[in-house]
Amino acid sequence: MDEAQKSRELLILGIGCGSVIAVGLALAGRMYYKHLRSSQRRADQFEALARERGCTFRATGIPILFWDPELGVALYRLGQDQRVRNVLEKTLGGMRVRIFDYRYSLGPPKYGIQSGIEQTVVEIMFPTLHLPEFSLRPSNFLNKIAQRIYSTNIRFPYHMEFSKQYAVSGTEVDRVQQLFHDDLIEFLVKHPGLSLDVSDKLLVLFEHDIVYFPDHVFEFVGAAFEVLKLLRRSGGH
């Protein structure tokens, strides 16, 4: 596929580079309310969005361990009773793009109420990508969970603002540090609250316990593609 055709497909999907930094991450598009998250109305909205964007759609929640054995990033190792819902999928220029609601529980129900985390996830599988495994999280207590998975906190002493906002953990310290060039760091600083998991060919972007309105999910996909572009500039291809 030539670059012109790929650009046209990106625009059709709604993630062309022009719309990408309409990103501002559509923070107004995030939603916190619980009652709509698993509702039929949300599934209907995603199904309509799939038809509009030429994606395949699956509404049923599926345990993550049975969904795809390739998904080995930190997010998918957390909690229990992992579920995916409202899955949009499209193959684009050799990349498999998925958008979905992802939920996992933090423990057994208390007082009959199941505690859990749910968020909109963008997942890009790029066969020609070869990146070191790492996790990026906002610098707060939640990062300690990712650190337990990877054990090594990767520091960026010359980027103080970035280090205040984010924590990065992984195993291949030197390779990960090389990925974080100035433009990637600037993008992340301008968009606080992002969480990113990367493992070889897989990139996963989300915000902790944030579910996006259907009308705004493709703007979040735009952010994921911008991050991917910046990582590839670092030599991750």
C-alpha positions in Angstrom: 0.0 0.0 0.0 1.5 3.4 -1.0 1.6 6.3 1.5 -1.2 8.2 -0.3 -3.6 5.2 0.0 -2.5 4.7 3.7 -3.2 8.3 4.4 -6.7 8.1 2.8 -7.5 5.0 5.0 -6.3 6.8 8.1 -8.6 9.7 7.3 -11.5 7.3 6.7 -10.9 5.6 10.1 -10.8 9.1 11.6 -7.2 9.1 12.7 -5.5 11.1 10.0 -2.6 13.1 11.2 -4.6 16.3 10.9 -7.2 15.1 13.3 -4.7 13.5 15.5 -3.7 16.6 17.3 -7.3 17.7 17.5 -6.4 15.4 20.3 -6.3 17.8 23.2 -7.2 14.3 24.1 -10.9 15.3 23.9 -10.8 15.3 27.6 -14.3 16.6 27.5 -15.1 13.2 25.9 -14.2 11.2 28.9 -17.0 9.9 31.0 -17.0 8.7 34.6 -20.6 7.5 35.1 -20.9 3.8 35.7 -24.5 3.1 34.7 -24.0 3.5 30.9 -20.7 1.6 30.7 -22.2 -1.9 30.3 -25.5 -0.8 28.9 -27.2 -1.9 25.7 -27.3 1.7 24.7 -23.5 1.9 24.7 -23.2 -1.3 22.7 -25.7 0.0 20.2 -23.7 3.2 19.8 -20.5 1.3 19.3 -22.1 -1.0 16.7 -23.3 2.1 14.8 -19.9 3.6 15.0 -18.4 0.4 13.6 -20.7 0.5 10.6 -19.9 4.2 10.0 -16.1 3.6 10.2 -16.0 0.2 8.4 -14.9 -1.7 11.5 -15.9 -5.1 12.8 -17.9 -5.1 16.0 -18.2 -7.5 19.0 -20.4 -6.6 22.0 -19.9 -9.6 24.3 -17.4 -9.4 27.1 -14.7 -12.1 26.7 -12.1 -13.1 29.4 -8.9 -11.5 28.2 -6.9 -14.7 28.6 -9.0 -16.4 26.0 -9.3 -13.4 23.7 -5.8 -13.3 22.3 -2.7 -15.0 23.7 -0.4 -12.3 22.3 -1.6 -9.7 24.8 1.2 -9.8 27.4 1.5 -6.2 28.4 1.2 -5.0 32.0 -2.4 -3.9 31.9 -3.6 -7.3 31.0 -1.7 -8.9 34.0 -3.6 -6.8 36.6 -6.5 -7.9 38.7 -8.9 -10.8 37.9 -12.1 -11.5 35.9 -10.7 -9.4 33.0 -13.4 -8.6 30.4 -13.6 -6.8 27.1 -16.7 -5.2 25.7 -17.7 -3.2 22.7 -14.8 -4.1 20.5 -14.1 -2.2 17.3 -11.5 -3.7 15.1 -9.9 -2.8 11.7 -6.8 -3.8 9.9 -5.1 -0.7 8.4 -1.9 -0.6 6.4 -0.8 -3.9 8.0 -1.7 -2.7 11.5 -4.4 -4.3 13.6 -6.3 -1.6 15.4 -8.7 -2.3 18.3 -10.8 -0.1 20.5 -12.7 -1.5 23.4 -13.9 -1.1 27.0 -11.7 -3.2 29.3 -12.7 -4.1 32.8 -11.0 -6.0 35.6 -11.8 -6.5 39.2 -9.6 -5.7 42.2 -10.9 -8.4 44.5 -14.0 -10.2 45.7 -17.2 -8.2 46.1 -17.8 -6.3 49.3 -21.3 -5.9 50.6 -22.6 -7.3 47.3 -20.8 -4.7 45.2 -18.1 -5.7 42.8 -15.1 -3.3 42.9 -13.5 -2.9 39.5 -11.6 -0.7 37.0 -13.0 0.1 33.6 -11.4 2.1 30.8 -11.4 2.7 27.1 -8.4 1.0 25.5 -6.7 1.6 22.2 -4.6 -1.3 21.0 -2.3 -1.3 17.9 -0.5 -4.4 16.7 2.2 -3.5 14.2 4.0 -6.6 12.8 7.2 -4.7 11.8 7.6 -3.0 15.2 10.2 -4.2 17.6 10.1 -2.3 20.8 11.4 -3.1 24.3 8.7 -3.9 26.9 7.8 -1.1 29.2 5.0 0.7 31.0 4.3 4.4 31.4 2.0 5.6 34.2 1.1 8.9 35.9 3.4 9.5 38.8 1.1 8.4 41.6 0.4 5.3 43.7 -1.0 3.4 40.8 2.4 3.3 39.2 3.6 1.0 42.0 1.5 -1.8 40.5 3.4 -1.6 37.2 6.7 -1.4 39.0 5.9 -4.6 40.7 5.5 -6.2 37.3 8.8 -4.8 35.8 10.8 -4.1 39.0 13.0 -1.4 37.4 12.0 2.2 37.5 13.6 4.0 34.5 14.7 7.5 35.2 15.0 10.6 33.0 17.0 13.1 35.0 17.2 15.7 32.3 13.5 16.0 31.9 12.2 17.1 35.3 8.7 18.1 34.3 8.2 14.7 32.6 9.6 12.9 35.6 7.1 14.8 37.9 4.2 13.7 35.7 5.1 10.2 34.7 6.9 7.1 35.8 8.4 4.5 33.4 9.2 1.0 34.3 10.7 -1.8 32.3 13.6 -4.3 32.0 15.8 -3.0 29.2 16.7 0.4 30.7 19.0 1.7 28.0 16.7 0.8 25.1 13.7 2.4 26.7 15.6 5.6 27.5 16.6 5.9 23.9 12.9 5.7 22.8 12.0 8.8 24.8 13.3 11.6 22.6 12.4 15.2 23.2 9.3 15.2 20.9 7.8 12.2 22.6 8.4 13.6 26.0 6.9 16.9 25.0 3.8 15.2 23.7 3.3 13.2 26.9 3.9 16.3 29.1 1.2 18.2 27.2 -1.2 15.2 27.7 -1.1 14.3 31.4 -2.9 11.2 32.6 -2.0 8.8 29.8 -1.0 5.2 30.5 1.0 3.3 27.9 2.1 -0.3 27.7 4.4 -1.5 24.9 5.7 -4.9 24.2 7.6 -5.7 20.9 4.8 -5.3 18.3 2.0 -4.2 20.6 1.1 -0.7 21.8 -1.7 -0.2 24.3 -3.0 3.3 25.4 -5.6 4.1 28.0 -6.4 6.4 30.9 -6.9 4.7 34.3 -10.6 4.1 35.0 -11.7 6.5 32.2 -14.3 5.5 29.6 -14.7 7.7 26.6 -17.9 8.7 24.9 -18.3 6.8 21.6 -18.2 10.1 19.7 -14.7 10.8 21.0 -13.0 7.4 21.0 -11.4 8.0 17.6 -9.7 11.1 18.8 -8.1 8.9 21.5 -7.1 6.6 18.7 -5.4 9.6 17.1 -3.3 10.0 20.3 -2.3 6.4 20.1 -1.1 6.8 16.5 0.8 9.9 17.4 2.6 8.0 20.2 3.3 5.2 17.8 4.7 7.6 15.2 7.0 9.2 17.8 8.2 5.8 19.0 9.0 4.7 15.5 11.0 7.8 15.0 13.2 6.6 17.8 14.1 3.5 15.8 11.4 1.1 16.9 10.8 -0.4 13.5 
